[in-house]
């Protein structure tokens, strides 16, 4: 087995051992970030112990950044806390802009699309402001060859697609983009393009954001697309089980609820591919 592959397996083994204790790490001190033409947001940053090899800006989904469990207070949710650990173990800075809390929302999953006051345009502005803030940090200035990766889940994944669109020309700020189970229907319906390399991770059984439009879009724009046939929406969660969320009004069958929950095999494969990508982009 090649040494690089052995290293990835070791890092992944450490990650999956740690996810049962994902709140053990010290919480970062959040900062308030001004967003041009928008209300301010909060940004949470996790830095590795050694010199950073890259920076991962991660955009939460409609469920928000923070845990819904009261005992965790203002801690990140399990998925986001696990990603912070994962990135740090690979030597990457993990930056999480919170588009909801400072604007009076914990989540927007239970709102119909027509009722949402926090739109994709606002989230795109948050992402761009965060990416620009990253370039102003001392740890970035110390290594200007450092790569910046933009990642998002679901609603945040759709924000990734919006942010990297060619007409906004964000390539100076973003080396690579990754979206977990985004909504792709609007992008597929128009002349969408991007100059930023894109990787999509999709669940074959996703009835919240159907994989079909993303598969078709990926083929059209030459993105790297991975589809996990047995996976539902949120398959990369380190906790919980698949359940039907009847309180979610949107989805493939509006009003009938959506299935969401982890699939261990799919999660492990996706994170192995993500670890390999971060390894190739490390500086």
C-alpha positions as CSV (number, residue, x, y, z in Angstrom):
1,X,0.0,0.0,0.0
2,X,1.4,3.4,-0.9
3,X,2.6,5.6,2.0
4,X,0.1,8.4,1.0
5,X,-2.8,5.9,1.2
6,X,-1.6,4.5,4.5
7,X,-1.5,8.1,5.9
8,X,-5.1,8.7,4.8
9,X,-6.3,5.5,6.4
10,X,-4.6,6.4,9.6
11,X,-6.1,9.9,9.7
12,X,-9.6,8.5,8.9
13,X,-9.3,5.9,11.6
14,X,-8.4,8.6,14.1
15,X,-11.3,10.8,12.9
16,X,-13.9,8.0,13.2
17,X,-12.6,7.2,16.7
18,X,-13.0,10.8,17.7
19,X,-16.5,11.4,16.5
20,X,-18.0,9.9,19.6
21,X,-16.3,12.7,21.5
22,X,-16.7,15.5,19.0
23,X,-17.3,18.2,21.7
24,X,-14.0,17.5,23.5
25,X,-12.0,20.2,21.7
26,X,-11.9,23.7,22.9
27,X,-14.5,25.9,21.3
28,X,-13.2,28.8,19.3
29,X,-14.0,32.4,20.2
30,X,-16.4,33.5,17.5
31,X,-15.9,36.9,15.7
32,X,-18.4,39.2,14.2
33,X,-17.9,39.8,10.5
34,X,-19.4,42.7,8.5
35,X,-21.0,41.7,5.2
36,X,-21.2,44.4,2.6
37,X,-24.8,45.5,2.1
38,X,-26.1,42.9,4.6
39,X,-26.3,42.4,8.4
40,X,-23.2,41.1,10.2
41,X,-22.7,37.4,10.8
42,X,-20.7,35.3,13.3
43,X,-17.7,33.3,12.1
44,X,-16.2,30.3,14.0
45,X,-12.6,29.4,13.3
46,X,-10.7,26.2,14.2
47,X,-6.9,26.1,13.6
48,X,-4.6,23.1,13.6
49,X,-1.7,22.8,16.1
50,X,0.9,23.0,13.4
51,X,1.4,25.4,10.5
52,X,-1.8,25.3,8.4
53,X,-1.6,23.5,5.0
54,X,-4.9,25.0,3.7
55,X,-8.2,26.5,4.7
56,X,-11.6,25.0,4.5
57,X,-14.6,27.4,4.6
58,X,-17.7,25.3,5.4
59,X,-21.3,26.5,4.9
60,X,-24.0,24.9,7.0
61,X,-27.3,23.7,5.7
62,X,-30.8,24.9,6.5
63,X,-30.6,23.3,10.0
64,X,-28.1,26.0,11.0
65,X,-24.5,25.8,12.4
66,X,-25.2,25.2,16.0
67,X,-26.4,22.2,17.9
68,X,-30.2,21.9,18.5
69,X,-29.4,20.0,21.8
70,X,-29.8,22.5,24.7
71,X,-27.0,20.8,26.7
72,X,-24.5,21.7,24.0
73,X,-25.3,25.4,24.3
74,X,-23.8,27.4,21.5
75,X,-21.5,24.6,20.3
76,X,-21.5,23.5,16.7
77,X,-23.8,20.6,15.7
78,X,-22.3,17.2,15.5
79,X,-21.7,17.3,11.7
80,X,-19.9,20.6,11.8
81,X,-17.9,19.8,15.0
82,X,-16.7,16.5,13.4
83,X,-15.7,18.4,10.2
84,X,-13.7,20.9,12.2
85,X,-11.8,18.0,13.9
86,X,-11.3,16.2,10.5
87,X,-9.9,19.3,8.8
88,X,-7.6,20.2,11.8
89,X,-6.2,16.6,11.9
90,X,-5.3,17.0,8.2
91,X,-3.5,20.3,9.0
92,X,-6.2,22.6,7.6
93,X,-7.9,25.6,9.2
94,X,-11.7,25.1,9.4
95,X,-13.8,28.3,9.1
96,X,-17.6,28.2,9.7
97,X,-19.7,31.3,8.9
98,X,-23.0,31.3,10.7
99,X,-25.6,32.9,8.4
100,X,-28.5,32.4,10.8
101,X,-27.9,33.1,14.5
102,X,-27.0,36.8,14.4
103,X,-30.1,37.2,12.1
104,X,-32.5,35.7,14.7
105,X,-32.9,32.3,13.2
106,X,-31.7,28.9,14.5
107,X,-32.9,27.0,11.4
108,X,-35.0,27.5,8.2
109,X,-35.7,23.8,7.3
110,X,-39.2,24.1,8.6
111,X,-40.0,27.2,6.5
112,X,-41.4,27.0,3.0
113,X,-39.1,28.4,0.3
114,X,-41.6,31.3,-0.1
115,X,-41.4,32.2,3.6
116,X,-37.7,32.3,4.0
117,X,-36.1,35.7,4.7
118,X,-32.5,34.5,4.5
119,X,-32.0,33.9,0.8
120,X,-29.3,32.4,-1.4
121,X,-28.0,35.8,-2.3
122,X,-27.5,36.7,1.3
123,X,-25.7,33.4,2.0
124,X,-23.4,33.9,-1.1
125,X,-22.5,37.3,0.2
126,X,-21.6,35.7,3.6
127,X,-19.4,33.2,1.9
128,X,-17.5,35.8,-0.2
129,X,-17.0,38.0,2.9
130,X,-15.7,35.0,4.8
131,X,-13.3,34.0,2.0
132,X,-12.0,37.6,1.8
133,X,-11.6,37.7,5.6
134,X,-9.6,34.5,5.4
135,X,-7.1,36.2,3.1
136,X,-6.5,38.9,5.7
137,X,-5.6,36.5,8.5
138,X,-1.9,36.2,9.7
139,X,-1.9,32.4,9.2
140,X,-2.9,33.0,5.5
141,X,-0.4,35.8,5.0
142,X,2.3,33.5,6.2
143,X,1.7,31.1,3.4
144,X,0.1,32.9,0.4
145,X,0.3,29.7,-1.6
146,X,-2.3,28.1,0.7
147,X,-5.3,26.7,-1.0
148,X,-8.9,27.7,-0.1
149,X,-11.6,25.1,-0.4
150,X,-15.3,26.0,-0.2
151,X,-17.6,23.3,1.1
152,X,-21.3,23.2,1.9
153,X,-24.1,20.9,2.9
154,X,-27.6,21.0,1.4
155,X,-28.7,24.6,1.5
156,X,-25.1,25.5,2.1
157,X,-24.2,23.3,-0.8
158,X,-26.5,25.2,-3.1
159,X,-24.8,28.4,-1.8
160,X,-21.5,26.8,-2.9
161,X,-22.9,26.5,-6.5
162,X,-24.1,30.1,-6.4
163,X,-20.8,31.4,-5.1
164,X,-18.6,29.7,-7.7
165,X,-20.7,30.6,-10.7
166,X,-18.6,32.1,-13.5
167,X,-20.5,35.4,-13.6
168,X,-19.3,36.2,-10.0
169,X,-15.7,35.2,-10.9
170,X,-14.7,33.9,-7.4
171,X,-11.8,31.8,-8.7
172,X,-9.2,34.1,-7.1
173,X,-10.7,33.2,-3.7
174,X,-11.5,29.5,-4.2
175,X,-9.2,26.7,-5.3
176,X,-11.8,23.9,-5.2
177,X,-15.5,23.5,-4.2
178,X,-17.4,20.6,-2.6
179,X,-21.1,20.3,-2.2
180,X,-22.9,17.6,-0.2
181,X,-26.4,16.9,-1.5
182,X,-27.2,20.4,-2.8
183,X,-30.2,21.5,-4.7
184,X,-29.2,21.8,-8.4
185,X,-32.5,22.3,-10.2
186,X,-32.2,26.1,-10.7
187,X,-28.6,25.8,-11.9
188,X,-29.6,23.0,-14.3
189,X,-32.5,25.1,-15.7
190,X,-30.2,27.9,-16.8
191,X,-26.9,28.4,-18.6
192,X,-24.8,27.7,-15.4
193,X,-21.0,27.5,-15.6
194,X,-18.1,27.7,-13.3
195,X,-14.3,27.8,-13.6
196,X,-13.8,26.4,-10.1
197,X,-13.2,22.6,-9.9
198,X,-16.3,21.1,-8.2
199,X,-17.0,17.8,-6.4
200,X,-20.5,16.6,-5.6
201,X,-21.4,14.0,-3.0
202,X,-25.0,12.8,-3.4
203,X,-27.4,10.3,-1.8
204,X,-29.2,8.0,-4.2
205,X,-32.2,7.8,-1.9
206,X,-32.3,11.5,-1.2
207,X,-36.0,12.7,-1.2
208,X,-35.1,16.2,0.1
209,X,-32.8,17.4,-2.7
210,X,-33.1,14.8,-5.4
211,X,-29.8,13.7,-6.9
212,X,-31.0,13.6,-10.5
213,X,-30.6,17.3,-11.3
214,X,-27.1,17.4,-9.7
215,X,-26.0,14.3,-11.7
216,X,-27.2,16.0,-14.9
217,X,-25.5,19.3,-14.0
218,X,-22.3,17.6,-13.1
219,X,-22.1,15.9,-16.5
220,X,-22.8,19.2,-18.2
221,X,-20.1,21.2,-16.3
222,X,-17.6,18.3,-15.9
223,X,-17.8,18.1,-12.1
224,X,-16.7,15.1,-10.2
225,X,-19.9,13.4,-9.0
226,X,-20.2,10.6,-6.4
227,X,-23.5,9.0,-5.8
228,X,-24.1,6.6,-2.9
229,X,-27.1,4.4,-3.9
230,X,-28.2,3.5,-0.3
231,X,-27.7,7.0,1.2
232,X,-30.4,9.5,2.2
233,X,-30.0,13.2,2.8
234,X,-27.5,13.9,5.5
235,X,-25.7,10.6,5.1
236,X,-22.4,12.0,6.4
237,X,-23.8,12.8,9.9
238,X,-21.7,11.1,12.6
239,X,-24.7,10.6,14.8
240,X,-28.3,9.5,14.7
241,X,-30.3,7.2,12.4
242,X,-32.5,7.6,9.3
243,X,-35.8,9.1,10.2
244,X,-38.8,10.8,8.5
245,X,-39.0,14.5,9.2
246,X,-42.6,15.4,8.6
247,X,-42.2,19.0,9.7
248,X,-40.1,19.8,6.6
249,X,-42.5,21.3,4.0
250,X,-40.2,21.2,1.0
251,X,-38.6,18.2,-0.7
252,X,-39.3,15.9,-3.6
253,X,-42.8,15.3,-2.3
254,X,-43.9,18.6,-0.6
255,X,-46.0,18.1,2.5
256,X,-45.1,14.4,2.8
257,X,-41.8,15.0,4.8
258,X,-38.3,13.9,4.0
259,X,-35.9,11.2,5.1
260,X,-32.6,12.2,6.7
261,X,-29.9,10.3,8.5
262,X,-26.4,8.7,8.3
263,X,-25.1,5.9,6.3
264,X,-21.8,4.7,7.7
265,X,-20.3,3.2,4.5
266,X,-21.2,6.2,2.4
267,X,-19.8,8.6,5.0
268,X,-16.5,6.8,5.3
269,X,-16.0,6.7,1.5
270,X,-16.9,10.3,1.1
271,X,-14.5,11.4,3.9
272,X,-11.7,9.2,2.4
273,X,-12.2,11.0,-0.9
274,X,-12.2,14.3,0.9
275,X,-9.0,13.4,2.8
276,X,-7.3,12.5,-0.4
277,X,-8.4,15.8,-2.0
278,X,-7.1,17.9,0.9
279,X,-3.9,15.9,0.8
280,X,-3.4,16.8,-2.8
281,X,-4.2,20.5,-2.2
282,X,-2.0,20.8,1.0
283,X,0.8,23.4,0.8
